[in-house]
Amino acid sequence: MPVPTPLNPPTAPRSPRRLRRRGAALCCGLLLTGLTVAGTVAPAAHAQPASRASAFHEGRGRGSLVSAERLYTLATPREVTAELTAAGFGDVEVRHGVVAYRLEYRTVDPHGQPTTASGLFAVPLRSPARLPAVSFAHGTGSHKDDSPSMRRGAFVSAPVIAYAAAGAASVGPDYLGMGTGPGLHPWMDIDSETTASLDMLRAARAFAPRTGHLLEREVLVTGFSQGASAALGLGRALEAGADRWFRLGALAPVSGAYDFGGTELPALLAGELDPKSSVLYAAYTLVAFNRLHPVYENPGEVFRAPYDRTVEALFDGAHTGEQLMRGTPGTLDALLTEHGRDLLARPTGGLAAALRETDAVCTDWVPRAPVRLYVATGDEQAVTANTDRCRAALLGNGVDAPVIDVGAVDHRGSRHLGSNVAATSAIVRWFGESRGR
């Protein structure tokens, strides 16, 4: 096997849509980390008290810093390897120790109104002053704390640490409504995932000099599951010139539901996915999309009793994955009314409009940077036909994006989660090779 090249060499997005306001003001947030719903991990600062840096008030524009907080330092490659191994990412090559920070920054909500968000920023120790940036977008989860800057040694944060350990300035946005950000999380809303990711990059660039580093223009973009679509959205924005400094260097999404309405939902309804995952994704789709679009007026239209009275509250960002598991039925038939199932099978109105935007991440732009699409054989949550459709769409636009199958890999009994673990190691190598050319 060839020795991977290190990541460091030797020396405006589309306008956000208006959120439909219905009744009480929105609050809280949400997360399901690729549906790792069986338990929780201690917060990021559990092993070492966080050190609060002096608060930043460097402006009120998008991407300006609100605060920065040092979370933990992994002083040697051996410490990083131990941390990644405990999180299940033991095959990643480690070259550097890492220091990790939580950044809070200014961005916009789905209304286009000012808000704040947070994310994890990690830099390699004993590295060159100029660093490439890697942006990693995490998968779905249920609790606000199930996000990169809130979990140490965990599934959502391990890739961010891995890319930093390979020699990059590594950025992991928590998304809107997650981490320390206010409000509900607008799940699978590509526009707001894009703005949160882009503004996190801007905040990282502003903060990097305080770590002794400068970020290069080239951004290597990746993401898993929900984050795979978010990564494509960010890549699209960068290539459209949404930022004056950053540009897309390479793009490597993993196990995404790129054709959510045309491929993922039909597979879910046909029983091709894990049954419990299907229940949670169906519930989340209807609840989250209804917050931004006119999908239903009363939960009883789409959810059967007693879930019509309880399911919306489960997705408030304050409930853990375990609580979601206990609070939902085991089958779609027990969850959905006939109208609810029919709406997912043949979307109309606001749901159809939302899915057209969600499903455009592979179809409505032509990447100039190299693209690879990563999948795992037999993924039980994001059917690989999504990736086939994405590749076909890109090829139709003249872009040959190879599909990299990482094989039949499992993490805690999940092929879907296993794809993130295996792909992270592969993408570290590919990004390094891309930098070495």
C-alpha positions in Angstrom: 0.0 0.0 0.0 1.4 3.4 -0.9 2.2 5.8 1.9 -0.5 8.5 1.9 0.5 12.1 1.2 0.0 14.4 4.1 -2.8 17.0 3.7 -0.4 19.8 4.2 2.5 20.0 1.7 6.2 20.1 2.9 6.8 23.6 3.3 -23.4 33.9 -1.6 -25.4 31.1 -1.7 -29.0 31.1 -2.9 -31.3 33.3 -0.9 -32.9 31.5 2.1 -36.6 30.8 1.9 -39.0 32.3 4.4 -40.0 29.9 7.2 -43.7 29.6 7.4 -44.8 30.7 10.9 -47.6 28.7 12.4 -48.6 29.5 16.0 -46.0 29.6 18.7 -42.5 30.7 18.0 -40.1 28.0 17.1 -37.5 26.9 19.7 -34.9 24.3 20.5 -33.3 22.0 18.0 -32.6 18.4 16.9 -30.2 15.5 15.9 -30.0 11.6 15.2 -26.4 11.0 14.1 -27.0 8.6 11.3 -29.6 7.3 13.7 -27.1 6.3 16.4 -30.1 6.4 18.7 -29.2 3.8 21.3 -27.4 6.1 23.8 -25.4 9.2 24.4 -21.8 10.2 24.9 -20.4 12.5 27.5 -20.1 16.1 26.4 -16.9 17.4 24.8 -15.5 18.8 28.0 -16.0 15.7 30.1 -12.3 14.8 30.4 -10.8 18.3 30.6 -12.3 21.6 31.7 -12.9 23.9 28.7 -10.9 27.0 28.6 -12.9 30.1 27.6 -11.0 32.4 25.3 -11.7 36.1 25.5 -15.0 36.8 23.8 -14.8 38.0 20.2 -17.0 40.8 19.0 -15.4 41.4 15.6 -18.4 42.6 13.7 -22.0 41.6 13.1 -21.7 40.2 9.6 -22.2 36.6 8.6 -19.3 34.5 9.7 -18.1 36.9 12.3 -17.0 35.4 15.6 -19.1 35.7 18.7 -16.9 33.5 21.0 -14.2 30.8 20.9 -13.6 28.2 23.5 -10.7 25.7 23.8 -12.3 22.3 24.5 -9.4 19.9 24.6 -5.9 19.2 23.4 -4.6 15.8 22.2 -0.9 16.6 22.5 0.6 13.7 20.5 -0.4 11.4 17.6 -0.7 8.6 20.1 -3.3 10.5 22.1 -5.2 11.2 18.9 -5.1 7.6 17.8 -6.4 6.5 21.2 -9.3 9.0 21.0 -10.2 8.0 17.4 -10.0 4.3 18.2 -12.3 4.7 21.2 -14.8 6.4 18.8 -14.5 3.5 16.3 -12.2 5.3 13.8 -9.0 3.4 14.6 -7.8 2.9 11.0 -7.2 6.6 10.2 -3.6 7.6 9.8 -2.5 10.1 12.3 0.4 12.5 11.8 -0.2 15.3 14.4 -1.6 16.1 17.8 -4.7 18.2 17.7 -6.2 21.1 19.6 -10.0 21.5 19.4 -12.2 24.6 19.8 -15.8 25.4 19.8 -16.6 28.5 17.7 -19.8 30.5 18.0 -20.5 32.7 15.0 -23.1 34.8 13.3 -25.1 33.4 10.4 -28.7 33.6 9.1 -31.8 31.5 9.8 -34.1 30.1 7.2 -35.9 33.5 7.2 -32.6 35.1 6.2 -32.7 36.8 9.7 -29.6 37.1 11.9 -28.9 34.2 14.3 -25.9 32.4 15.7 -24.6 28.9 15.3 -21.7 26.8 16.6 -19.2 24.3 15.4 -16.0 22.4 16.1 -12.7 23.7 14.8 -9.5 21.6 15.1 -6.0 22.4 14.1 -2.9 20.2 14.0 -0.1 20.8 16.4 3.5 21.3 15.1 2.3 21.9 11.6 3.0 24.6 8.9 1.5 28.0 9.4 -0.6 27.8 6.2 -3.2 25.0 6.3 -5.8 23.7 3.9 -9.3 23.6 5.3 -11.5 20.5 5.5 -15.2 20.9 6.1 -17.0 17.9 7.5 -20.8 17.9 7.7 -22.2 15.4 10.2 -25.2 13.0 10.0 -28.6 13.3 11.5 -29.2 13.1 15.2 -31.9 13.9 17.8 -30.5 16.1 20.6 -28.9 19.5 20.3 -25.8 18.1 22.1 -25.3 15.4 19.4 -23.1 17.6 17.4 -19.4 17.9 16.8 -18.6 20.7 19.2 -20.6 19.2 22.0 -19.3 15.6 21.9 -15.7 14.5 22.5 -14.4 11.1 21.3 -17.7 10.5 19.5 -19.1 9.5 16.1 -20.0 13.1 15.2 -16.7 14.6 16.1 -14.2 11.9 15.2 -13.9 12.8 11.5 -13.2 16.4 12.3 -10.3 15.3 14.6 -9.1 12.8 12.0 -8.7 15.5 9.3 -6.9 17.8 11.6 -4.6 14.9 12.7 -3.8 14.5 9.0 -2.6 18.1 8.7 -5.6 20.2 7.9 -7.6 23.0 9.6 -10.7 21.0 10.2 -14.2 22.5 10.5 -17.4 20.7 11.7 -20.5 22.9 11.7 -23.1 21.9 14.3 -25.9 23.3 11.9 -28.6 25.7 12.9 -30.5 24.8 16.0 -27.8 22.4 17.2 -24.9 22.8 19.5 -25.3 26.2 21.2 -27.4 27.7 18.4 -31.0 28.8 19.2 -34.1 27.5 17.5 -35.2 24.2 15.9 -33.0 22.4 13.5 -34.2 22.7 9.9 -33.4 19.2 9.0 -32.5 18.4 5.3 -32.9 22.0 4.4 -30.0 22.5 2.0 -30.0 26.3 2.0 -29.6 26.6 5.7 -27.1 23.8 5.9 -25.1 25.7 3.2 -25.2 29.1 5.0 -24.3 27.5 8.3 -21.4 25.6 6.8 -20.0 28.6 4.8 -20.3 30.9 7.7 -18.5 28.4 9.9 -15.6 28.4 7.4 -15.5 32.2 7.6 -15.4 32.1 11.4 -12.6 29.5 11.3 -10.6 31.7 9.0 -11.1 34.7 11.4 -10.0 32.7 14.4 -7.2 30.7 12.9 -4.5 33.4 13.4 -5.0 33.0 17.1 -3.8 29.4 16.8 -0.8 30.5 14.7 -2.3 29.5 11.4 -3.7 30.9 8.2 -6.3 29.0 6.1 -5.6 28.5 2.4 -8.2 29.3 -0.2 -8.8 25.6 -1.1 -11.5 23.8 0.9 -11.8 20.0 0.8 -15.4 19.3 1.5 -17.0 16.1 2.8 -20.0 15.0 4.9 -21.9 11.9 5.9 -25.6 11.0 5.5 -27.5 14.2 6.0 -24.1 15.8 5.8 -23.5 14.4 2.4 -26.2 16.6 0.9 -24.9 19.5 3.0 -21.5 18.9 1.6 -22.8 19.1 -2.0 -24.7 22.3 -1.1 -21.5 23.9 0.3 -19.5 22.7 -2.7 -22.1 24.2 -5.0 -22.0 27.6 -3.2 -18.2 27.7 -3.2 -18.0 27.1 -6.9 -20.7 29.7 -7.5 -18.4 32.3 -5.8 -20.4 32.6 -2.6 -17.2 33.6 -0.7 -14.5 35.9 -1.9 -11.7 33.8 -0.3 -12.6 30.2 -0.2 -12.9 27.9 -3.3 -13.7 24.2 -3.7 -10.7 21.9 -3.9 -12.3 18.5 -3.8 -15.7 17.0 -2.8 -16.2 13.6 -1.1 -19.8 13.0 0.2 -20.5 9.7 2.0 -23.8 7.7 2.0 -26.2 10.5 1.2 -29.9 10.5 0.5 -29.3 12.7 -2.6 -32.6 11.7 -4.2 -34.6 11.8 -1.0 -38.0 12.1 -2.6 -37.4 10.0 -5.6 -35.4 7.1 -4.2 -35.1 7.2 -0.4 -38.7 7.7 0.6 -40.0 5.0 -1.9 -37.4 2.6 -0.4 -38.5 3.5 3.1 -42.2 2.9 2.3 -41.4 -0.4 0.5 -39.7 -1.9 3.6 -36.2 -1.9 2.1 -34.7 -0.1 5.0 -34.3 -0.9 8.7 -37.8 -0.7 10.1 -37.1 1.4 13.1 -34.9 3.8 11.2 -37.8 4.1 8.6 -40.2 5.1 11.4 -37.9 7.8 12.7 -37.0 9.2 9.3 -40.7 9.2 8.2 -41.6 11.1 11.4 -38.8 13.5 11.1 -39.5 14.2 7.4 -43.1 15.2 8.1 -42.4 17.2 11.3 -39.2 19.0 10.1 -40.5 19.8 6.6 -43.8 21.1 8.0 -41.9 23.7 9.9 -40.7 25.3 6.7 -43.4 24.4 4.3 -47.2 23.8 4.3 -47.2 20.0 4.6 -50.1 19.5 7.1 -52.2 21.7 9.4 -52.9 19.1 12.1 -50.6 16.2 13.2 -53.7 13.9 13.2 -53.8 14.2 9.4 -50.5 12.3 9.0 -49.9 10.5 12.4 -52.1 8.0 14.0 -53.1 8.2 17.7 -51.5 8.5 20.1 -48.5 9.7 18.2 -50.4 12.6 16.7 -50.2 14.2 20.2 -46.6 13.3 21.0 -44.4 13.0 17.9 -43.8 16.7 17.2 -42.5 17.3 20.7 -40.0 14.4 20.3 -38.2 16.4 17.6 -37.5 19.5 19.7 -33.8 19.0 20.2 -34.2 18.2 23.9 -35.0 14.5 23.4 -32.3 11.9 23.1 -32.2 9.2 20.5 -33.2 6.7 23.1 -36.3 8.7 23.9 -37.2 8.8 20.3 -36.9 5.1 20.1 -39.2 4.6 23.1 -41.6 7.2 21.9 -42.3 5.9 18.4 -43.8 2.7 17.2 -42.0 -0.2 15.5 -43.7 0.0 12.2 -44.8 2.7 9.7 -48.3 1.3 9.7 -48.6 2.1 13.4 -47.2 5.6 12.9 -48.8 6.9 9.7 -52.4 7.5 8.6 -53.3 6.5 5.1 -53.0 10.2 4.2 -49.5 10.4 5.8 -48.3 7.4 3.9 -49.8 8.6 0.6 -48.2 12.0 1.1 -44.8 10.5 1.4 -45.4 8.2 -1.5 -46.8 10.9 -3.8 -45.7 14.3 -2.4 -47.8 17.3 -3.2 -47.8 21.0 -2.2 -45.2 22.2 0.2 -43.6 18.8 0.6 -43.2 18.3 -3.1 -41.6 21.8 -3.4 -39.2 21.1 -0.5 -38.2 17.8 -2.0 -37.4 19.4 -5.4 -34.8 21.6 -3.7 -33.5 18.8 -1.5 -33.1 16.5 -4.5 -31.3 19.1 -6.7 -27.9 18.8 -5.0 -26.6 16.6 -7.7 -28.6 17.9 -10.7 -28.5 21.7 -10.9 -24.7 22.4 -11.0 -21.5 21.2 -12.7 -18.6 20.7 -10.3 -15.2 21.7 -11.6 -13.3 20.3 -8.7 -12.7 16.5 -8.4 -15.7 14.6 -6.9 -15.9 11.1 -5.4 -19.0 9.5 -4.0 -18.6 7.0 -1.1 -21.0 4.2 -0.2 -21.1 0.9 1.7 -22.5 -2.3 0.4 -25.9 -3.1 1.9 -26.5 0.3 3.6 -29.6 -0.2 5.7 -30.5 3.5 6.0 -29.4 5.3 2.9 -30.0 3.0 -0.1 -27.1 3.0 -2.5 -29.5 3.8 -5.4 -29.3 7.4 -4.1 -25.6 7.5 -5.0 -26.3 5.8 -8.4 -28.8 8.6 -9.1 -26.4 11.3 -8.1 -23.6 9.8 -10.2 -25.9 9.6 -13.2 -27.0 13.2 -12.7 -23.4 14.4 -12.5 -22.4 12.3 -15.5 -25.3 13.8 -17.5 -23.8 17.2 -16.7 -20.4 16.1 -18.0 -18.9 15.2 -14.6 -17.5 11.7 -14.1 -17.6 11.2 -10.3 -16.5 7.7 -9.4 -18.4 5.7 -6.8 -16.1 4.3 -4.1 -17.7 1.3 -2.4 -16.0 0.8 1.0 -17.5 -2.6 1.2 -19.5 -4.5 3.9 -18.4 -2.5 6.9 -20.2 -2.2 10.2 -20.1 0.1 13.1 -22.1 -1.0 16.1 -24.2 -3.2 13.9 -24.9 -0.6 11.3 -23.6 -0.7 7.7 -24.7 3.0 7.3 -22.5 4.1 10.3 -19.7 1.8 9.1 -19.6 3.7 5.8 -18.6 6.9 7.7 -15.8 5.1 9.6 -14.3 3.4 6.5 -14.8 6.4 4.2 -13.1 8.8 6.6 -9.9 6.8 6.4 -10.2 6.6 2.6 -11.0 10.3 2.2 -8.0 11.3 4.4 -5.8 9.5 1.9 -7.6 10.9 -1.2 -7.5 14.5 0.1 -3.8 14.0 0.9 -3.1 12.6 -2.6 -5.1 15.5 -4.1 -2.9 18.0 -2.2 0.3 16.2 -3.3 -0.4 16.5 -7.0 
